[in-house]
Amino acid sequence: MVQLKSPREIETMAAGGKILAATHAAVRAAVRPGVSTAELDKVAEDFIRSHEGATPSFKGLYGFPASICASVNDEVVHGIPSARRLLREGDIVSVDIGVFYGGLHTDSARTVPVGAVDDTTLRLLQVTEESLEAGIAQVVAGNHVGDIGAAIEARVKAGGFVVVRDLVGHGVGHSMHEEPQVPNHGKPRRGPKLAAGLTIAIEPMVNAGTAETRTLPDKWTVVTLDGKRSAHFEHTVAVTESGPRVLTR
């Protein structure tokens, strides 16, 4: 069931989203060759908990063991932080974080280059982030979920990449995952209609090669089937009468 949020709840989510945006900045500042993904996880958890009333949404969610998902190179999403996983020059790491604050969740992700990366990787990051902005621009009351996915996929295709179809964005707020699902592909004017008060996590996952994925034996980490790189950007966005409001900017 779709859960619309009151103006007061959206303000609470915006406060949590501000903490989340600052957490991403703290993690990004810690990304460098030689750092472990477990160290990034500690930076995020410590920073979130330093804000009174804020806790990491992901820790323990469905049994997930960490506060962030840290997915490196061909890992699409849900990478488990590890002290043994050291970042190297030229890697990319997708950092997905959730914050629970005031009884409500916000969710966002960014893919960060580790030092200097090649031109194709830079373009992958740019196109993925631009596709997120294209999707956000469709968050208008009266539009449909399909308008978001169509805008995302059009930008990705124009950039020469492909969207992952096995995974989707989602409603977010009282629970981390609410209705509706928000695919990164679709047809305009199709799917659930967007209404003021709806809060959704829009999260294009974009691959440099095939769109196909598989899940590793850890039952969490999703990787590209062909081993090519994947990027992931995400924001929590509220539908308002005056247009999209990004709560995790």
PEURWO-V13372 format. One record per pair of residues at least 12 apart in sequence whose C-alpha atoms are under 6 Angstrom apart, sorted by sequence separation. I is the first residue (numbers start at 1). J is the second residue. D is the distance in whole Angstrom. If there is no record, write none. Layout:
# PEURWO-V13372
i-><I,I>
j-><J,J>
d-><D,D>
This chain:
# PEURWO-V13372
i-><96,169,170,213,236,27,96,135,169,212,235,95,168,169,95,168,94,135,94,134,135,93,134,73,93,209,72,92,184,208,23,72,92,131,208,45,71,92,207,71,91,207,70,90,131,206,70,89,90,206,69,89,90,205,41,69,90,172,205,68,171,172,204,68,171,170,171,203,170,203,152,153,169,202,169,202,149,169,201,149,150,201,149,150,200,149,150,200,199,199,146,198,57,146,147,164,198,56,57,146,163,164,197,38,56,57,146,163,196,37,38,55,146,162,196,37,38,55,144,146,162,196,54,144,145,36,54,144,145,161,164,37,53,144,36,144,162,36,143,144,35,142,143,34,35,142,34,141,33,141,33,141,33,105,104,104,105,32,16,17,139,140,129,139,111,111,110,109,109,108,108,107,78,79,78,77,76,75,76,75,74,74,74,74,76,74,73,74,2,1,5,4,4,21,17,18,17,14>
j-><108,181,182,225,248,40,109,148,182,225,248,109,182,183,110,183,110,151,111,151,152,111,152,92,112,228,92,112,204,228,44,93,113,152,229,67,93,114,229,94,114,230,94,114,155,230,95,114,115,231,95,115,116,231,68,96,117,199,232,96,199,200,232,97,200,200,201,233,201,234,184,185,201,234,202,235,183,203,235,184,185,236,185,186,236,186,187,237,237,238,186,238,98,187,188,205,239,98,99,188,205,206,239,81,99,100,189,206,239,81,82,99,190,206,240,82,83,100,189,191,207,241,100,190,191,83,101,191,192,208,211,85,101,192,85,193,211,86,193,194,86,193,194,86,87,194,87,194,87,195,88,196,89,173,173,174,176,114,101,106,239,243,233,244,231,232,233,233,234,234,235,236,220,221,221,222,222,222,223,223,223,224,227,228,230,229,229,230,179,179,197,197,198,248,247,248,248,247>
d-><6,6,5,5,6,6,4,5,4,6,6,5,5,6,5,5,6,5,4,6,5,5,6,5,5,6,6,6,6,6,6,4,4,5,6,6,5,6,6,5,5,4,6,5,5,5,5,5,6,5,6,5,5,6,6,5,4,6,5,6,6,5,6,5,4,6,6,6,5,4,6,5,5,5,5,6,6,5,6,4,5,4,4,5,6,5,5,5,6,4,5,6,5,5,4,6,5,6,5,5,6,6,6,5,5,5,6,5,5,5,5,6,5,6,5,5,5,5,5,5,5,6,6,6,5,5,5,6,6,5,5,6,6,6,5,4,6,4,6,5,5,6,5,5,6,5,5,5,5,5,5,6,5,5,5,5,6,6,5,6,6,5,6,5,6,6,5,5,5,5,5,6,6,5,5,6,5,6,5,4,6,6,5,5,5,4,5,5,5,6,5,5,5,6,5,6,4,5>
